[in-house]
Amino acid sequence: MLAASWEIFDVTGRLADSLVWADGCDELQALATAQSCVAGRSLLPLPEDGHPREMPQLPSEAEALAPYVTLLRSTHAVLSRLADESEAQQVRQAADHAASAAETLAAIRGH
């Protein structure tokens, strides 16, 4: 689960970073999302396969961000459960970053 969470932070962070320059997006929310993703990713171990995931195409409508918001919310839930079971502070912090990233990503286009 940690590797999958790392990948979700990575892809969503790169997506948010590219949304900073997209028309119709709140660049401050996009920056906040990217920063939360980078912070969360840095708290988790690197995936073992070592190959970055393909960058998704920029969504053209607000609804297109919904799957990424859902992924971040699911990541928050999974990491929170892992933190509760293991009492790992780093995992708890990563979970908090996932929650923050989900909220700011949802606000980028008034989602």
N, CA and C atoms as an extended XYZ file, in Angstrom:
333
Properties=species:S:1:pos:R:3:atomname:S:1:resname:S:1:resid:I:1 pbc="F F F"
N         0.807       -1.203        0.000 N   MET     1
C         0.000        0.000        0.000 CA  MET     1
C         0.853        1.272        0.000 C   MET     1
N         2.012        1.189        0.623 N   LEU     2
C         2.861        2.378        0.661 CA  LEU     2
C         3.371        2.740       -0.734 C   LEU     2
N         3.719        1.729       -1.522 N   ALA     3
C         4.192        1.999       -2.887 CA  ALA     3
C         3.083        2.604       -3.737 C   ALA     3
N         1.874        2.074       -3.600 N   ALA     4
C         0.740        2.620       -4.359 CA  ALA     4
C         0.453        4.051       -3.929 C   ALA     4
N         0.551        4.320       -2.645 N   SER     5
C         0.335        5.688       -2.148 CA  SER     5
C         1.394        6.632       -2.696 C   SER     5
N         2.641        6.159       -2.735 N   TRP     6
C         3.722        6.975       -3.296 CA  TRP     6
C         3.408        7.325       -4.744 C   TRP     6
N         2.959        6.331       -5.519 N   GLU     7
C         2.630        6.544       -6.936 CA  GLU     7
C         1.478        7.540       -7.091 C   GLU     7
N         0.475        7.437       -6.236 N   ILE     8
C        -0.666        8.365       -6.302 CA  ILE     8
C        -0.208        9.781       -5.999 C   ILE     8
N         0.618        9.949       -4.981 N   PHE     9
C         1.172       11.268       -4.688 CA  PHE     9
C         1.970       11.791       -5.884 C   PHE     9
N         2.769       10.928       -6.495 N   ASP    10
C         3.623       11.352       -7.603 CA  ASP    10
C         2.809       11.813       -8.805 C   ASP    10
N         1.888       10.976       -9.256 N   VAL    11
C         1.089       11.311      -10.442 CA  VAL    11
C         0.207       12.531      -10.179 C   VAL    11
N        -0.445       12.562       -9.041 N   THR    12
C        -1.339       13.682       -8.734 CA  THR    12
C        -0.543       14.972       -8.535 C   THR    12
N         0.623       14.867       -7.942 N   GLY    13
C         1.471       16.047       -7.781 CA  GLY    13
C         1.924       16.619       -9.108 C   GLY    13
N         2.312       15.730      -10.036 N   ARG    14
C         2.717       16.199      -11.373 CA  ARG    14
C         1.530       16.809      -12.111 C   ARG    14
N         0.357       16.201      -11.952 N   LEU    15
C        -0.852       16.749      -12.570 CA  LEU    15
C        -1.137       18.151      -12.016 C   LEU    15
N        -1.102       18.286      -10.700 N   ALA    16
C        -1.366       19.588      -10.079 CA  ALA    16
C        -0.343       20.625      -10.520 C   ALA    16
N         0.906       20.208      -10.615 N   ASP    17
C         1.956       21.126      -11.062 CA  ASP    17
C         1.664       21.651      -12.462 C   ASP    17
N         1.183       20.792      -13.344 N   SER    18
C         0.867       21.240      -14.698 CA  SER    18
C        -0.392       22.106      -14.728 C   SER    18
N        -1.287       21.912      -13.762 N   LEU    19
C        -2.505       22.724      -13.714 CA  LEU    19
C        -2.236       24.169      -13.286 C   LEU    19
N        -1.070       24.412      -12.697 N   VAL    20
C        -0.707       25.786      -12.314 CA  VAL    20
C        -0.774       26.701      -13.529 C   VAL    20
N        -0.421       26.175      -14.691 N   TRP    21
C        -0.330       26.989      -15.903 CA  TRP    21
C        -1.552       26.866      -16.799 C   TRP    21
N        -2.523       26.069      -16.402 N   ALA    22
C        -3.712       25.851      -17.230 CA  ALA    22
C        -4.729       26.971      -17.033 C   ALA    22
N        -5.396       27.341      -18.101 N   ASP    23
C        -6.445       28.355      -18.026 CA  ASP    23
C        -7.615       27.834      -17.191 C   ASP    23
N        -8.214       28.733      -16.439 N   GLY    24
C        -9.396       28.379      -15.667 CA  GLY    24
C        -9.105       27.660      -14.372 C   GLY    24
N        -7.855       27.617      -13.970 N   CYS    25
C        -7.484       26.935      -12.727 CA  CYS    25
C        -6.995       27.959      -11.708 C   CYS    25
N        -7.265       27.663      -10.462 N   ASP    26
C        -6.740       28.481       -9.366 CA  ASP    26
C        -5.305       28.031       -9.119 C   ASP    26
N        -4.360       28.853       -9.559 N   GLU    27
C        -2.960       28.446       -9.476 CA  GLU    27
C        -2.471       28.250       -8.039 C   GLU    27
N        -3.019       28.992       -7.092 N   LEU    28
C        -2.617       28.812       -5.693 CA  LEU    28
C        -3.086       27.460       -5.149 C   LEU    28
N        -4.295       27.053       -5.524 N   GLN    29
C        -4.783       25.735       -5.103 CA  GLN    29
C        -3.959       24.628       -5.771 C   GLN    29
N        -3.605       24.838       -7.033 N   ALA    30
C        -2.789       23.854       -7.744 CA  ALA    30
C        -1.411       23.721       -7.094 C   ALA    30
N        -0.815       24.855       -6.735 N   LEU    31
C         0.481       24.825       -6.048 CA  LEU    31
C         0.377       24.139       -4.693 C   LEU    31
N        -0.679       24.433       -3.958 N   ALA    32
C        -0.874       23.809       -2.650 CA  ALA    32
C        -1.037       22.296       -2.793 C   ALA    32
N        -1.759       21.872       -3.823 N   THR    33
C        -1.924       20.444       -4.073 CA  THR    33
C        -0.585       19.797       -4.384 C   THR    33
N         0.162       20.407       -5.283 N   ALA    34
C         1.469       19.857       -5.659 CA  ALA    34
C         2.390       19.776       -4.444 C   ALA    34
N         2.399       20.806       -3.616 N   GLN    35
C         3.252       20.808       -2.426 CA  GLN    35
C         2.840       19.720       -1.436 C   GLN    35
N         1.545       19.532       -1.243 N   SER    36
C         1.078       18.473       -0.345 CA  SER    36
C         1.476       17.101       -0.872 C   SER    36
N         1.372       16.930       -2.186 N   CYS    37
C         1.741       15.642       -2.786 CA  CYS    37
C         3.240       15.373       -2.638 C   CYS    37
N         4.053       16.372       -2.879 N   VAL    38
C         5.498       16.201       -2.735 CA  VAL    38
C         5.845       15.901       -1.273 C   VAL    38
N         5.217       16.614       -0.354 N   ALA    39
C         5.485       16.385        1.070 CA  ALA    39
C         5.060       14.986        1.497 C   ALA    39
N         3.883       14.549        1.057 N   GLY    40
C         3.422       13.209        1.400 CA  GLY    40
C         4.299       12.132        0.794 C   GLY    40
N         4.659       12.323       -0.460 N   ARG    41
C         5.515       11.354       -1.156 CA  ARG    41
C         6.865       11.224       -0.466 C   ARG    41
N         7.410       12.334        0.014 N   SER    42
C         8.739       12.304        0.639 CA  SER    42
C         8.756       11.531        1.955 C   SER    42
N         7.599       11.307        2.550 N   LEU    43
C         7.509       10.574        3.814 CA  LEU    43
C         7.393        9.066        3.612 C   LEU    43
N         7.212        8.640        2.369 N   LEU    44
C         7.001        7.222        2.078 CA  LEU    44
C         8.226        6.630        1.379 C   LEU    44
N         8.429        5.314        1.523 N   PRO    45
C         9.562        4.684        0.832 CA  PRO    45
C         9.335        4.663       -0.682 C   PRO    45
N        10.429        4.707       -1.416 N   LEU    46
C        10.354        4.635       -2.881 CA  LEU    46
C         9.787        3.283       -3.302 C   LEU    46
N         8.980        3.269       -4.367 N   PRO    47
C         8.513        1.981       -4.893 CA  PRO    47
C         9.703        1.166       -5.406 C   PRO    47
N         9.576       -0.128       -5.351 N   GLU    48
C        10.684       -0.990       -5.753 CA  GLU    48
C        10.893       -1.076       -7.257 C   GLU    48
N         9.842       -0.864       -8.059 N   ASP    49
C        10.000       -1.038       -9.503 CA  ASP    49
C        10.784        0.095      -10.160 C   ASP    49
N        10.792        1.284       -9.576 N   GLY    50
C        11.623        2.372      -10.052 CA  GLY    50
C        11.231        3.017      -11.364 C   GLY    50
N        10.036        2.754      -11.870 N   HIS    51
C         9.607        3.356      -13.130 CA  HIS    51
C         8.462        4.325      -12.863 C   HIS    51
N         8.641        5.601      -13.224 N   PRO    52
C         7.552        6.559      -12.998 CA  PRO    52
C         6.338        6.235      -13.862 C   PRO    52
N         5.184        6.502      -13.328 N   ARG    53
C         3.938        6.287      -14.059 CA  ARG    53
C         3.778        7.361      -15.123 C   ARG    53
N         3.020        7.022      -16.133 N   GLU    54
C         2.758        7.955      -17.217 CA  GLU    54
C         1.937        9.139      -16.708 C   GLU    54
N         2.276       10.301      -17.179 N   MET    55
C         1.556       11.517      -16.802 CA  MET    55
C         0.206       11.536      -17.501 C   MET    55
N        -0.886       11.718      -16.747 N   PRO    56
C        -2.203       11.790      -17.387 CA  PRO    56
C        -2.354       13.079      -18.186 C   PRO    56
N        -3.250       13.049      -19.158 N   GLN    57
C        -3.563       14.265      -19.918 CA  GLN    57
C        -4.255       15.250      -18.993 C   GLN    57
N        -4.045       16.527      -19.262 N   LEU    58
C        -4.716       17.542      -18.458 CA  LEU    58
C        -6.220       17.471      -18.674 C   LEU    58
N        -6.969       17.326      -17.609 N   PRO    59
C        -8.427       17.311      -17.760 CA  PRO    59
C        -8.926       18.687      -18.169 C   PRO    59
N        -9.931       18.708      -19.028 N   SER    60
C       -10.435       19.985      -19.521 CA  SER    60
C       -11.603       20.510      -18.697 C   SER    60
N       -12.198       19.673      -17.882 N   GLU    61
C       -13.343       20.109      -17.079 CA  GLU    61
C       -13.132       19.738      -15.628 C   GLU    61
N       -13.807       20.436      -14.751 N   ALA    62
C       -13.659       20.216      -13.315 CA  ALA    62
C       -13.982       18.777      -12.926 C   ALA    62
N       -15.000       18.184      -13.555 N   GLU    63
C       -15.396       16.822      -13.202 CA  GLU    63
C       -14.281       15.822      -13.486 C   GLU    63
N       -13.395       16.153      -14.408 N   ALA    64
C       -12.315       15.248      -14.765 CA  ALA    64
C       -11.293       15.097      -13.639 C   ALA    64
N       -11.297       16.015      -12.683 N   LEU    65
C       -10.394       15.913      -11.540 CA  LEU    65
C       -10.950       15.000      -10.447 C   LEU    65
N       -12.219       14.675      -10.519 N   ALA    66
C       -12.877       13.883       -9.474 CA  ALA    66
C       -12.171       12.554       -9.199 C   ALA    66
N       -11.718       11.802      -10.213 N   PRO    67
C       -11.035       10.541       -9.899 CA  PRO    67
C        -9.752       10.738       -9.086 C   PRO    67
N        -9.060       11.842       -9.327 N   TYR    68
C        -7.827       12.114       -8.589 CA  TYR    68
C        -8.134       12.538       -7.155 C   TYR    68
N        -9.210       13.289       -6.985 N   VAL    69
C        -9.654       13.654       -5.634 CA  VAL    69
C       -10.026       12.383       -4.871 C   VAL    69
N       -10.744       11.494       -5.528 N   THR    70
C       -11.136       10.220       -4.906 CA  THR    70
C        -9.908        9.385       -4.550 C   THR    70
N        -8.934        9.326       -5.451 N   LEU    71
C        -7.699        8.590       -5.153 CA  LEU    71
C        -6.993        9.150       -3.929 C   LEU    71
N        -6.909       10.461       -3.840 N   LEU    72
C        -6.252       11.073       -2.681 CA  LEU    72
C        -7.038       10.821       -1.395 C   LEU    72
N        -8.350       10.876       -1.467 N   ARG    73
C        -9.158       10.585       -0.277 CA  ARG    73
C        -9.009        9.126        0.146 C   ARG    73
N        -8.952        8.234       -0.828 N   SER    74
C        -8.734        6.815       -0.519 CA  SER    74
C        -7.342        6.602        0.068 C   SER    74
N        -6.360        7.308       -0.474 N   THR    75
C        -4.998        7.227        0.056 CA  THR    75
C        -4.970        7.694        1.503 C   THR    75
N        -5.685        8.778        1.787 N   HIS    76
C        -5.773        9.264        3.160 CA  HIS    76
C        -6.350        8.185        4.078 C   HIS    76
N        -7.432        7.550        3.644 N   ALA    77
C        -8.079        6.525        4.469 CA  ALA    77
C        -7.149        5.335        4.710 C   ALA    77
N        -6.490        4.874        3.657 N   VAL    78
C        -5.589        3.722        3.785 CA  VAL    78
C        -4.406        4.048        4.684 C   VAL    78
N        -3.780        5.196        4.453 N   LEU    79
C        -2.626        5.569        5.266 CA  LEU    79
C        -3.020        5.820        6.718 C   LEU    79
N        -4.197        6.359        6.938 N   SER    80
C        -4.679        6.567        8.314 CA  SER    80
C        -4.833        5.226        9.032 C   SER    80
N        -5.406        4.247        8.339 N   ARG    81
C        -5.554        2.914        8.929 CA  ARG    81
C        -4.188        2.295        9.230 C   ARG    81
N        -3.267        2.421        8.283 N   LEU    82
C        -1.922        1.891        8.508 CA  LEU    82
C        -1.247        2.572        9.692 C   LEU    82
N        -1.421        3.877        9.797 N   ALA    83
C        -0.823        4.616       10.911 CA  ALA    83
C        -1.428        4.181       12.243 C   ALA    83
N        -2.730        3.944       12.261 N   ASP    84
C        -3.386        3.489       13.489 CA  ASP    84
C        -2.869        2.117       13.915 C   ASP    84
N        -2.660        1.239       12.937 N   GLU    85
C        -2.195       -0.122       13.227 CA  GLU    85
C        -0.734       -0.158       13.655 C   GLU    85
N         0.075        0.675       13.040 N   SER    86
C         1.515        0.609       13.289 CA  SER    86
C         2.042        1.732       14.172 C   SER    86
N         1.209        2.710       14.445 N   GLU    87
C         1.602        3.892       15.215 CA  GLU    87
C         2.801        4.601       14.579 C   GLU    87
N         2.870        4.592       13.256 N   ALA    88
C         3.956        5.236       12.524 CA  ALA    88
C         3.612        6.700       12.272 C   ALA    88
N         4.373        7.595       12.871 N   GLN    89
C         4.112        9.028       12.747 CA  GLN    89
C         4.282        9.521       11.315 C   GLN    89
N         5.273        8.990       10.589 N   GLN    90
C         5.481        9.420        9.204 CA  GLN    90
C         4.289        9.057        8.334 C   GLN    90
N         3.727        7.897        8.559 N   VAL    91
C         2.569        7.474        7.775 CA  VAL    91
C         1.376        8.358        8.114 C   VAL    91
N         1.213        8.714        9.373 N   ARG    92
C         0.138        9.624        9.791 CA  ARG    92
C         0.302       10.980        9.097 C   ARG    92
N         1.515       11.483        9.044 N   GLN    93
C         1.769       12.763        8.373 CA  GLN    93
C         1.476       12.660        6.881 C   GLN    93
N         1.860       11.547        6.256 N   ALA    94
C         1.561       11.350        4.832 CA  ALA    94
C         0.051       11.314        4.609 C   ALA    94
N        -0.679       10.671        5.511 N   ALA    95
C        -2.146       10.641        5.422 CA  ALA    95
C        -2.716       12.050        5.480 C   ALA    95
N        -2.180       12.868        6.371 N   ASP    96
C        -2.646       14.256        6.479 CA  ASP    96
C        -2.386       15.035        5.194 C   ASP    96
N        -1.236       14.785        4.577 N   HIS    97
C        -0.929       15.454        3.306 CA  HIS    97
C        -1.881       15.001        2.205 C   HIS    97
N        -2.265       13.731        2.226 N   ALA    98
C        -3.223       13.235        1.227 CA  ALA    98
C        -4.569       13.934        1.388 C   ALA    98
N        -5.005       14.118        2.632 N   ALA    99
C        -6.277       14.813        2.880 CA  ALA    99
C        -6.201       16.259        2.403 C   ALA    99
N        -5.098       16.938        2.705 N   SER   100
C        -4.926       18.327        2.261 CA  SER   100
C        -4.899       18.425        0.744 C   SER   100
N        -4.180       17.514        0.112 N   ALA   101
C        -4.094       17.526       -1.357 CA  ALA   101
C        -5.461       17.284       -1.982 C   ALA   101
N        -6.245       16.395       -1.402 N   ALA   102
C        -7.589       16.126       -1.950 CA  ALA   102
C        -8.455       17.374       -1.885 C   ALA   102
N        -8.405       18.075       -0.769 N   GLU   103
C        -9.236       19.275       -0.616 CA  GLU   103
C        -8.803       20.394       -1.558 C   GLU   103
N        -7.510       20.614       -1.688 N   THR   104
C        -7.055       21.689       -2.578 CA  THR   104
C        -7.258       21.319       -4.043 C   THR   104
N        -7.075       20.044       -4.380 N   LEU   105
C        -7.321       19.626       -5.759 CA  LEU   105
C        -8.800       19.810       -6.115 C   LEU   105
N        -9.671       19.504       -5.193 N   ALA   106
C       -11.108       19.668       -5.439 CA  ALA   106
C       -11.463       21.133       -5.688 C   ALA   106
N       -10.669       22.046       -5.140 N   ALA   107
C       -10.976       23.481       -5.269 CA  ALA   107
C       -10.308       24.140       -6.480 C   ALA   107
N        -9.476       23.415       -7.196 N   ILE   108
C        -8.746       24.016       -8.315 CA  ILE   108
C        -9.677       24.597       -9.358 C   ILE   108
N       -10.725       23.875       -9.670 N   ARG   109
C       -11.685       24.334      -10.678 CA  ARG   109
C       -13.082       24.398      -10.094 C   ARG   109
N       -13.177       24.656       -8.834 N   GLY   110
C       -14.489       24.754       -8.205 CA  GLY   110
C       -15.229       23.449       -8.184 C   GLY   110
N       -14.493       22.339       -8.098 N   HIS   111
C       -15.057       20.986       -8.103 CA  HIS   111
C       -16.069       20.801       -6.988 C   HIS   111
